Amino acid sequence: PLRLSFQRGAKGSGMTRIERLVMHPTLKEELLSRLKKRLGCGGAVKDGVLELQGDRRDFLEAELKAQGYQVKRIGG
């Protein structure tokens, strides 16, 4: 299953991370682009992990489950 977690740094609103996503890197970029447009936030792909600014776990969990992925929330 995909791992959905939230990490807060020293400052800012933190990052929502999607780990263990098995797909081609260009497809990850396309998925990230669609999610950023839907959420109206920034994000990046770092070391194969999708990172989105802010706490977006609820939306992402529903969205990824609708696309057929198994999602496991880590840390809350």
C-alpha positions as CSV (number, residue, x, y, z in Angstrom):
1,P,0.0,0.0,0.0
2,L,1.0,3.6,-0.5
3,R,2.1,5.5,2.7
4,L,0.6,8.8,3.3
5,S,2.3,10.9,6.0
6,F,2.7,14.5,7.2
7,Q,5.9,16.1,8.4
8,R,6.3,19.5,9.9
9,G,9.7,21.2,9.7
10,A,11.1,23.9,11.8
11,K,8.9,26.5,10.1
12,G,6.1,26.6,7.6
13,S,2.9,24.5,7.3
14,G,4.7,21.2,6.7
15,M,4.6,18.7,3.9
16,T,2.3,15.8,3.0
17,R,4.3,12.9,1.6
18,I,3.2,10.0,-0.7
19,E,5.7,7.2,-0.5
20,R,5.9,3.7,-2.1
21,L,4.2,4.9,-5.3
22,V,5.3,2.5,-8.1
23,M,5.2,4.2,-11.4
24,H,7.5,5.7,-14.0
25,P,9.0,9.1,-12.9
26,T,7.3,11.0,-15.7
27,L,4.0,9.6,-14.6
28,K,4.7,10.7,-11.1
29,E,5.4,14.2,-12.4
30,E,2.0,14.2,-14.2
31,L,0.1,12.9,-11.1
32,L,1.8,15.6,-9.0
33,S,0.9,18.3,-11.5
34,R,-2.8,17.3,-11.4
35,L,-2.9,17.1,-7.6
36,K,-1.2,20.5,-7.3
37,K,-3.8,22.1,-9.6
38,R,-6.7,20.5,-7.8
39,L,-5.3,21.6,-4.4
40,G,-3.9,25.0,-5.3
41,C,-0.6,24.3,-3.6
42,G,3.1,23.7,-4.4
43,G,5.0,20.4,-4.4
44,A,7.8,18.4,-5.7
45,V,9.1,14.9,-6.4
46,K,12.1,14.2,-4.2
47,D,13.9,10.8,-4.3
48,G,10.7,9.2,-5.8
49,V,8.5,10.6,-3.0
50,L,5.7,13.0,-3.9
51,E,5.6,16.0,-1.5
52,L,2.8,18.5,-1.3
53,Q,2.8,21.7,0.8
54,G,0.4,21.7,3.7
55,D,-1.7,19.0,5.5
56,R,-3.6,17.4,2.6
57,R,-4.0,13.9,3.9
58,D,-7.8,13.7,4.0
59,F,-8.1,14.9,0.3
60,L,-5.3,12.8,-0.9
61,E,-6.5,9.6,0.8
62,A,-9.9,10.0,-0.8
63,E,-8.5,10.9,-4.2
64,L,-6.0,8.0,-4.3
65,K,-8.5,5.4,-3.1
66,A,-10.9,6.6,-5.9
67,Q,-8.0,5.9,-8.3
68,G,-7.7,2.3,-7.0
69,Y,-4.7,2.6,-4.7
70,Q,-4.5,1.1,-1.2
71,V,-3.6,3.9,1.2
72,K,-2.1,3.6,4.7
73,R,-1.9,6.7,6.9
74,I,1.3,7.0,8.8
75,G,1.5,9.1,12.0
76,G,-2.1,10.1,12.5
